[in-house]
Amino acid sequence: MNFLRALSLAAVALCTAITQPAAGAPPFEDSIAQRVLACTGCHGPQGRAAPDGYHPRIAGKPPAYLYNQLLNFRDGRRRYGLMTGLLTPLDDAYLREIATHFAGLEVAYAPPQAAKEGAAVLEQGRLLVMQGDPVRRIPACVQCHGDAIMGVAPSIPGLLGLPRDYVNAQLGAWKNGIRRTQAPDCMNEVAKVLTPQDISAVSAWLAAQPAAGKPATSLPRPLPLDCGGVASSAAGGPK
């Protein structure tokens, strides 16, 4: 009987230890910052971008842009199984909360990547970004993404501070119809005209530029193309 009683007391003590929190244990932080730590496993601490070159920076991106991309992954316009699996159970309101959280983060950008390409390739990229190619009806990147190329709130992302391989892959995905957005899909219209050499040049030049500052609040002129999911205020007024 003494043995059984001792065993019973030991069991009670074990159950008590399991069900009661340890003395002094901090309470669980039920906040959006805590819940989106799953995102930082790929996108880096605070969404700064991962060092692998394929997971982009999401910190400080315009909120409507981030929200639209979350919708695109959840609803099948963008294809990446891990993102789709994470977002499928989430409703629009929760996706908007995630987007607002990351959009509000102000963290330093990583230094630009050293260019591996020659001067001629980088100049080709610079010209396409800053001037476009009117003969091929390719608008300059700055016409949509802002003169500083840091994006335009609330819907247009910046192009600086992103890994070269990521920019290259996304332009290729748009060109091949793998990445899509709400219609009209202006980026598909632009990317399908770009050659592989154009895409490499643009990616290399953008990745070699330093990034700093915030998205602009408006564009000084209308967008050259109609773009789905872009708020009219980004173009300086109704379109």
N, C-alpha and C positions, 0 to 999 in steps of 0.2 A: 504493500500500500504506500509506503514511504517513497518508493521509486516512482509509482504512478503519480503521486501527488507532486513530486519534484518535476516530473515531465510535464504535467499540466501547468504548473506555475511558469516553467520555461516557455511553453507555448504562448501563454498569455503575455508574457514579457516581450516575446518576439512580435506578436501581432500589434502590441502597443507601439513598439518601435517603428513598425512599418507604417501604421496609420497616422501617427503623429509626426509633424515636421520636426526636424532637429532644432534644438535651441539655438536661436540667433540666426537661423537661415533667412536670407532676404526674401521678401515676397516676390512672386512672379510679376513681371512688368507686362501688363496686358495693354500694349500700345501698338500703334502702327509700325513704329520703329523696330519693335521686337518681332512683330509678325513678318516683316519683309526681310529679315535676316536670311531667309531662304534665297532671296534674290541675289544677295551679296556673295553667295558661294560661287556664282559664275561671274557676276558683274563687278566683283571686287568690293572692298570695304567702302560703304556709303555709296556704292554704285560708281566708283571712280574709273572703272574699266579693269579688266583682267590683263595680266601680262602675256597671255597666250596669243594675242593679236586677233582673236575672233569674237570675243565677248565685249560689246561696246560700252562706253561710258553712258550712264543714264542720269547721273546727278546733274541737276541744273537744266535739263532739257525742258522746253516749253510744255506746260501741263497737258494741253489738248493734243499735242503730238504724242506724248507718252500714252495718254488714254487711247488714242486711235490705234497705236501699235498693239496695245494689250487686247483691244477688240479684234484686231486683225489676226493675231495669233489664236485667240479663243475661237473665232468664227471661221477660221480656215483660209483666210486670204494670205497669211504668211505660214510657212511650213517649217516647223521645228518641233519634233515630238515632245521634248522635255517642256518647252514653254506651253504647248497646247495642253499637255497633261496637268500642269500646274494651274492653268487658268480656266479650264473647262467648267469646274464646279462654281466659279465665282460670278456674281451678278455684276451689272453695270456700275452700281453704286460703289461696290468694293474696288473695282478696277479704277474708278475715278479717284478713290481715296489713296490707292497705291501711287497713281500718277502724280497726284498733288504732293504727296510726301517727297518723292524723289525730285520733283521739279523745284521744291523749296530748299534743297541742299546746296550750300555754297562751299565747295571744297576745291582745293588747288588742282590745276591740270598737270598731268605728267609732261615732262619735256618732250619736244617734238622728236620724231624718229629721224635718225640720220639717213639721208637719201642714198640709195644704192645705184640709182640711175644717173645717166650722164646729163650734162647741161641741156642738150637738145630735147631730151624727153621731158625734163622738168619745165622747160619753156613751153613746150606743147601743152602740158597740163595747166600751166599758169594762164596761157591765152584762153583755153577753153573755160576755165573757172571765171576769169575776169572779163572776157570779151565774147565768149561763145564762138559760134561759126555761122554767121548769117547765110552763107551760101548753102549750107546743109540744114538751115533752119534749126540750129542748136542754140538755145538761149544760154547766156552766161549764168553760171551758178549763182552769182551775186544778185541777179535779178529776182530770185526767189528767196535765197537764204541770207540776204542782207549784205550790205557793202562790207561789213566786217566778217562775214561768213560765219557768224555766231548764231544764226537763226533769227526768227522773228516770232515773238509771242502773239497769240498763244499756241500756234499750230505748226510752225515751220522749224525744223531742227537746225542746229549748227552743224557744220561739216568739219570743224577743227577739233583737235583733241581726240580723234578717233584713230584706231590702228589702220595702217595701210591695207593689211590683208582683209580687214572687215569691210572697208569702203569698196575695195576691189570686188569682194564677193557679193556685196549688196547690189552694186551696179550691174554685175553679171546676172544676178538673179532677176532683176527688173528687166534686163534685156531679153532674157529667156522666158519671161512670163512666170517664173517660179515665185517671185515676190509680187504681191498685188496690194492695192489699197482701194478705198472707196472710189467709185466712178465719179467723174472721169479721172483715170489714172495718168496724171501728167508725167510722172517719172518713167512710166513705161514708154510713153511717147518719146521722151528725150533719150532714154537709154537704148532703145532699139535702133536709133540712128548712129550711136557711138560704135566705133570699131573696138576690137580688143586692145589695140594700141592706145586709143583714146582713153579707155578705162584705166589702163595701167598708168598712163601719164597723169591723169587727174588724181588718181589715188596716191601716187608718189608725191606729187606737189602738195596736196592737202596735208598729208601726214608729216611733211617736213616743215610746216608752218607752226609757229607758237600760237597757243590758244590762251585767251584771257578775256574777261568781261562776261556780260550777260547778253541774252537775246535782245534784239532791238524791240521796241514797242510797236513799230509800224514800218511799213515800206513807203518810200517817197513816191512810188509810182505803182500802177496796177501790175499784177502778175502777167507774164507773157502768155500763160496757158491757164485754162480752168483746171483746178485741182480739187478732187474730192476730199472732204474732211478738213479743208483749210477754211478757217473762219474768215469772213469777208473783211474783218478789221485788219487782218494781216496785209491786205492789199490797199489799205488806206481808205476803204469805204466799200459800200455795196457794189457788187459786180452784176 
